[in-house]
């Protein structure tokens, strides 16, 4: 159908003023007097609504006036400037065609609904202001990430979702199977006979694409992944979901310093892109969801991120131990309260904390010369704490094998990964950005269930 | 590290000629005489290699000359034009630093390996010419798809991977569970007690994001999904994988005609983008993988796609039934041989076949007035047959419910989907593009295992 979008009318209004236009959209509100009425329409292309004025010279005036919120209509009319009104223009309709009515029990009436209630109607909530804004920002953020990496020649790699290995023991996994659960085939010794399963062995949903990603970085030099990741953690918090998306770039011929530069540039790029391309949505969040959001994001964009080693950070934080629920001391992982104190109170800008004790980080991180810390980095941002975690990878075959032995990991499970250290190993680094964490940061939304279209959490897999 | 990429040297050579440059990459071949040698290096940023000349005035001349294929090196030197040679320039090295050696058993020697062998070393095959080309094209294609939709204001929606419903019965599904397979909890009646499972019910991996996508189209008007999809089909063919990626746009206030225009524009855009951004790779495919590829793609870009109804197509094909293994007749689904005959022999360009018998299409497709056919469309392209399948959706509540009843689908399983027809229903349409099918089409690669970084097929879930 040849319809103009409301976005187009707002962005290029001069082209359309005083001309006939046809739009299609959904009724947000409607009120009528005896001879005319107003309909506020949203067409999903743009955060702002469009007001339509209709008159009783239309033969379906009665039908229109009876429309309920949520109805779909197609409106033809003249776009007229309204200098006295709040909105910049309206349509003086010559024709309003009802595309689809909305039943009287439409769950979204013109009142404020709680986020909790809206979660129970995940298929309808994108029709509300908040979720229009959230999910448009989500879409733009995803694109900004692709754009950032593609403009820099990074190769996008689809790492596998179904996996035969628990790469880094990063968390509880979901099992994937085609075995009949009512009648699980067993071996003679009573164990499950996985030779009968689809892949002929036990398989799970991935918790990270990093190890696979590294293999591609050793071929393409700079790569990134952007795909779903799964955790079967039984944690019912506002920050955990069983299914979420991750971005994991990996760069060869690169060290921890390169990794930090990449992370800083990426975050700034994404924030800028979203603020430029969704100003209406960002203003909405700033006004109604998280006052101070835009200042905070501007501060990130305009700051040079600070740098501090874990050891230095501990020294700084120990002086303020009276303020913390969990007291800090060297060797313990930083809690969110410590992270936020560092970035909000000490530095007042984003900060990279580097060189963590090896005991609290993954096996593949590069050992520093002190033999106590590894070349890990967490990026902390005001308002949230850790948003990115990364590291330079151990590229020395012998050191990696030694560390794996210390941790009881079997060499044979990591043959492909060790091969990378055998055949043309390079210093290399990478990081992981939780996509939903990033959206929460950009929007100020405080529950991960409200930034995922159809969230999956413990005991919740609706629609 | 401050390295220039080989891509940058090729694309902006004038800036670098006769200047000192430093590159990092992997040895593709090496040969030396007593006093100097040549190394062919690929740095993963670009399909073409770079030749490095080194001399015995370097103190590590011996070390360099002993390098094996696959070793990682960092080369400093002057970029010099080589007008007499096949390649446009080379580096006259002043320094070659060995970043990582390559063990003598490096599996990729300078000879042709079979695709089958390379599948067994999926972590190393991206270092070969063919797979460098395939996976760069895969990355660019993914980006082109995002770019196409984002430039048109479409909202990217992440539909869920784990699902509680088998939306359209599109195929065998993988079960997702955290139950202990060795000791599956049972109800009193002997059935599996799914209340103990992570989500409190039986869950599977999605076979399509379409139904979820429709809910967002009814809010944002134009949306697309781009994510992984799963089929647990026990079919060991060159065209089936258990895990693959799909693109599923959905457009509201739109009919089948709009859907076809969108599909045609998208395909042309993607082909153009890849040909412009990966000319070296496309020439390689055209020379070594699929002669005629570029002509075929150019033909698609420059054609107006043909249109024919299923009923007309059957009439045309029946005249050629002697040529087909499976004879055509009204009511039967088209086989690949028929599809290819239509697009390659009859139309000699892409063709949309529309209005299929309702019996061979999904329940949600819009019934035509004849009550026998539905507003479905398949896009057929030369060399492959069907590449896109789509339809206008049934937007009438009563008709949809009636069709569901005919097919024995339970209304209560589709409550959210029926809601869309109750609250502001609009005519709407969409299609699905199998991403791997698209990559096979763009590259001429004939086995789906060779266009997925780490393919998952029956009995195969390695790395």
Boltz contact constraints between the chains, C-beta under 6 A:
constraints:
  - contact:
      token1: [A, 1]
      token2: [B, 253]
      max_distance: 6.0
  - contact:
      token1: [A, 3]
      token2: [B, 253]
      max_distance: 6.0
  - contact:
      token1: [A, 24]
      token2: [B, 253]
      max_distance: 6.0
  - contact:
      token1: [A, 26]
      token2: [B, 424]
      max_distance: 6.0
  - contact:
      token1: [A, 43]
      token2: [B, 221]
      max_distance: 6.0
  - contact:
      token1: [A, 44]
      token2: [B, 219]
      max_distance: 6.0
  - contact:
      token1: [A, 44]
      token2: [B, 220]
      max_distance: 6.0
  - contact:
      token1: [A, 44]
      token2: [B, 221]
      max_distance: 6.0
  - contact:
      token1: [A, 45]
      token2: [B, 153]
      max_distance: 6.0
  - contact:
      token1: [A, 45]
      token2: [B, 221]
      max_distance: 6.0
  - contact:
      token1: [A, 70]
      token2: [B, 423]
      max_distance: 6.0
  - contact:
      token1: [A, 70]
      token2: [B, 424]
      max_distance: 6.0
  - contact:
      token1: [A, 71]
      token2: [B, 424]
      max_distance: 6.0
  - contact:
      token1: [A, 72]
      token2: [B, 424]
      max_distance: 6.0
  - contact:
      token1: [A, 72]
      token2: [B, 426]
      max_distance: 6.0
  - contact:
      token1: [A, 99]
      token2: [B, 426]
      max_distance: 6.0
  - contact:
      token1: [A, 100]
      token2: [B, 424]
      max_distance: 6.0
  - contact:
      token1: [A, 100]
      token2: [B, 425]
      max_distance: 6.0
  - contact:
      token1: [A, 100]
      token2: [B, 426]
      max_distance: 6.0
  - contact:
      token1: [A, 102]
      token2: [B, 423]
      max_distance: 6.0
  - contact:
      token1: [A, 102]
      token2: [B, 424]
      max_distance: 6.0
  - contact:
      token1: [A, 103]
      token2: [B, 422]
      max_distance: 6.0
  - contact:
      token1: [A, 106]
      token2: [B, 423]
      max_distance: 6.0
  - contact:
      token1: [A, 123]
      token2: [B, 215]
      max_distance: 6.0
  - contact:
      token1: [A, 123]
      token2: [B, 416]
      max_distance: 6.0
  - contact:
      token1: [A, 126]
      token2: [B, 216]
      max_distance: 6.0
  - contact:
      token1: [A, 126]
      token2: [B, 219]
      max_distance: 6.0
  - contact:
      token1: [A, 127]
      token2: [B, 219]
      max_distance: 6.0
  - contact:
      token1: [A, 136]
      token2: [B, 155]
      max_distance: 6.0
  - contact:
      token1: [A, 139]
      token2: [B, 155]
      max_distance: 6.0
  - contact:
      token1: [A, 139]
      token2: [B, 156]
      max_distance: 6.0
  - contact:
      token1: [A, 142]
      token2: [B, 156]
      max_distance: 6.0
  - contact:
      token1: [A, 143]
      token2: [B, 146]
      max_distance: 6.0
  - contact:
      token1: [A, 143]
      token2: [B, 150]
      max_distance: 6.0
  - contact:
      token1: [A, 146]
      token2: [B, 143]
      max_distance: 6.0
  - contact:
      token1: [A, 146]
      token2: [B, 146]
      max_distance: 6.0
  - contact:
      token1: [A, 150]
      token2: [B, 143]
      max_distance: 6.0
  - contact:
      token1: [A, 153]
      token2: [B, 45]
      max_distance: 6.0
  - contact:
      token1: [A, 155]
      token2: [B, 136]
      max_distance: 6.0
  - contact:
      token1: [A, 155]
      token2: [B, 139]
      max_distance: 6.0
  - contact:
      token1: [A, 156]
      token2: [B, 139]
      max_distance: 6.0
  - contact:
      token1: [A, 156]
      token2: [B, 142]
      max_distance: 6.0
  - contact:
      token1: [A, 157]
      token2: [B, 453]
      max_distance: 6.0
  - contact:
      token1: [A, 160]
      token2: [B, 454]
      max_distance: 6.0
  - contact:
      token1: [A, 161]
      token2: [B, 228]
      max_distance: 6.0
  - contact:
      token1: [A, 161]
      token2: [B, 243]
      max_distance: 6.0
  - contact:
      token1: [A, 162]
      token2: [B, 243]
      max_distance: 6.0
  - contact:
      token1: [A, 162]
      token2: [B, 456]
      max_distance: 6.0
  - contact:
      token1: [A, 164]
      token2: [B, 461]
      max_distance: 6.0
  - contact:
      token1: [A, 174]
      token2: [B, 176]
      max_distance: 6.0
  - contact:
      token1: [A, 175]
      token2: [B, 177]
      max_distance: 6.0
  - contact:
      token1: [A, 176]
      token2: [B, 174]
      max_distance: 6.0
  - contact:
      token1: [A, 177]
      token2: [B, 175]
      max_distance: 6.0
  - contact:
      token1: [A, 178]
      token2: [B, 232]
      max_distance: 6.0
  - contact:
      token1: [A, 181]
      token2: [B, 184]
      max_distance: 6.0
  - contact:
      token1: [A, 181]
      token2: [B, 192]
      max_distance: 6.0
  - contact:
      token1: [A, 182]
      token2: [B, 192]
      max_distance: 6.0
  - contact:
      token1: [A, 184]
      token2: [B, 181]
      max_distance: 6.0
  - contact:
      token1: [A, 192]
      token2: [B, 181]
      max_distance: 6.0
  - contact:
      token1: [A, 192]
      token2: [B, 182]
      max_distance: 6.0
  - contact:
      token1: [A, 198]
      token2: [B, 232]
      max_distance: 6.0
  - contact:
      token1: [A, 199]
      token2: [B, 461]
      max_distance: 6.0
  - contact:
      token1: [A, 200]
      token2: [B, 459]
      max_distance: 6.0
  - contact:
      token1: [A, 203]
      token2: [B, 461]
      max_distance: 6.0
  - contact:
      token1: [A, 215]
      token2: [B, 123]
      max_distance: 6.0
  - contact:
      token1: [A, 216]
      token2: [B, 126]
      max_distance: 6.0
  - contact:
      token1: [A, 219]
      token2: [B, 44]
      max_distance: 6.0
  - contact:
      token1: [A, 219]
      token2: [B, 126]
      max_distance: 6.0
  - contact:
      token1: [A, 219]
      token2: [B, 127]
      max_distance: 6.0
  - contact:
      token1: [A, 220]
      token2: [B, 44]
      max_distance: 6.0
  - contact:
      token1: [A, 221]
      token2: [B, 43]
      max_distance: 6.0
  - contact:
      token1: [A, 221]
      token2: [B, 44]
      max_distance: 6.0
  - contact:
      token1: [A, 221]
      token2: [B, 45]
      max_distance: 6.0
  - contact:
      token1: [A, 228]
      token2: [B, 161]
      max_distance: 6.0
  - contact:
      token1: [A, 232]
      token2: [B, 178]
      max_distance: 6.0
  - contact:
      token1: [A, 232]
      token2: [B, 198]
      max_distance: 6.0
  - contact:
      token1: [A, 243]
      token2: [B, 161]
      max_distance: 6.0
  - contact:
      token1: [A, 243]
      token2: [B, 162]
      max_distance: 6.0
  - contact:
      token1: [A, 253]
      token2: [B, 1]
      max_distance: 6.0
  - contact:
      token1: [A, 253]
      token2: [B, 3]
      max_distance: 6.0
  - contact:
      token1: [A, 253]
      token2: [B, 24]
      max_distance: 6.0
  - contact:
      token1: [A, 416]
      token2: [B, 123]
      max_distance: 6.0
  - contact:
      token1: [A, 416]
      token2: [B, 463]
      max_distance: 6.0
  - contact:
      token1: [A, 422]
      token2: [B, 103]
      max_distance: 6.0
  - contact:
      token1: [A, 423]
      token2: [B, 70]
      max_distance: 6.0
  - contact:
      token1: [A, 423]
      token2: [B, 102]
      max_distance: 6.0
  - contact:
      token1: [A, 423]
      token2: [B, 106]
      max_distance: 6.0
  - contact:
      token1: [A, 424]
      token2: [B, 26]
      max_distance: 6.0
  - contact:
      token1: [A, 424]
      token2: [B, 70]
      max_distance: 6.0
  - contact:
      token1: [A, 424]
      token2: [B, 71]
      max_distance: 6.0
  - contact:
      token1: [A, 424]
      token2: [B, 72]
      max_distance: 6.0
  - contact:
      token1: [A, 424]
      token2: [B, 100]
      max_distance: 6.0
  - contact:
      token1: [A, 424]
      token2: [B, 102]
      max_distance: 6.0
  - contact:
      token1: [A, 425]
      token2: [B, 100]
      max_distance: 6.0
  - contact:
      token1: [A, 426]
      token2: [B, 72]
      max_distance: 6.0
  - contact:
      token1: [A, 426]
      token2: [B, 99]
      max_distance: 6.0
  - contact:
      token1: [A, 426]
      token2: [B, 100]
      max_distance: 6.0
  - contact:
      token1: [A, 453]
      token2: [B, 157]
      max_distance: 6.0
  - contact:
      token1: [A, 454]
      token2: [B, 160]
      max_distance: 6.0
  - contact:
      token1: [A, 454]
      token2: [B, 212]
      max_distance: 6.0
  - contact:
      token1: [A, 456]
      token2: [B, 162]
      max_distance: 6.0
  - contact:
      token1: [A, 459]
      token2: [B, 200]
      max_distance: 6.0
  - contact:
      token1: [A, 461]
      token2: [B, 164]
      max_distance: 6.0
  - contact:
      token1: [A, 461]
      token2: [B, 199]
      max_distance: 6.0
  - contact:
      token1: [A, 461]
      token2: [B, 203]
      max_distance: 6.0
  - contact:
      token1: [A, 463]
      token2: [B, 416]
      max_distance: 6.0
